[in-house]
Amino acid sequence: MSATPGILATAYYGDADAEPLLFIRALPAEIDNPRGIDRVAERFIVRGPSRTHRVHAVGRPAFLPLDFDMSEIAAVYGRLIRERFGRPVAVMGLSTGASVALQLAVDQPDLVKTLVIAAGAARLGTRGRILQRRYVSLLAANDRRAYAELASGTLNSRLLDPLVRLFGRIVPQPDDPESLIALVRAEDAYDVLDGLHRVTAPTLILSGGRDVFYPPEVGRETARRLPRATHIVYPGRPHGGVPLHPHFAGDIAGFLRAQTG
């Protein structure tokens, strides 16, 4: 790819006059803004931070080279913050977006005022890494089972798994799949446990009790190593169930309000 990696689109939620919050989406977010039911789902996910902030929701960068690591990917978002806001702002990430957000807070702590890590932590769990390697292998082979593989691990439900895998085969192929592959490969090697002492932002970590990608024990270790962290575990929740927990929005809004009040 010859073009410079960058963020091509932003969706906005909340009061236009409120303090900004950069929300980094989860996999397999497209480079463009969500539409239809996906837009409704995103509005639901950011219902907490949009109570206190103007949410700037962004997906994965376009034109990512395959050899980019997570620090280089996080630097794309750091450049966005510098160019758009010119000051530190609140940052929230979900799943892979949370990994990017935490990497950014480690590498460029001067850009992150407050941090929310939802269904994420300082490194992938063992089973999550295996699942994502399978996902990227299928994606690279243009195999339509790729999305189903990711969705199966996200829901972690024996009851729903046959339906999830069936539905996954009719999901459209992603735009710019090379950048998506680059991002997943970078997350495979991502591990910032030893750098968490550099994070200066107060941080909220929200974990699912049955999350196979970012298990609660990894969330606990992440919180323990952070200078200023609050860790909440939603018992029984798989990876994809974290944003659906009834306390999810209130926990985020309360945390953000406490940091700005």
Buried (B, 14 or more C-beta within 10 A) or exposed (E): EEEEBBBBEBBEBBEEEBBBBBBBBBBBBBBEBBEEEEBEEBBEBBBBBBBBBBBBBBBBBBBBEEEBBBBBBBBBBBBBBBEBBEEBBBBBBBBBBBBBBBBBBBBBBEBBBBBBBBBBBBBBBEBBBBBBBBBBBBBBEEBBBBBBBBBBBBBBBEEBBEEBBEEBEEBEEBBBBBBBBBBBBBBBEBEBBEBBEBBBBBBBBBBBBBBBBBBBEBBBBBBEBBEEBBBBBBEEBBBBBBBEBEEBBEBBBBBBEEBEE
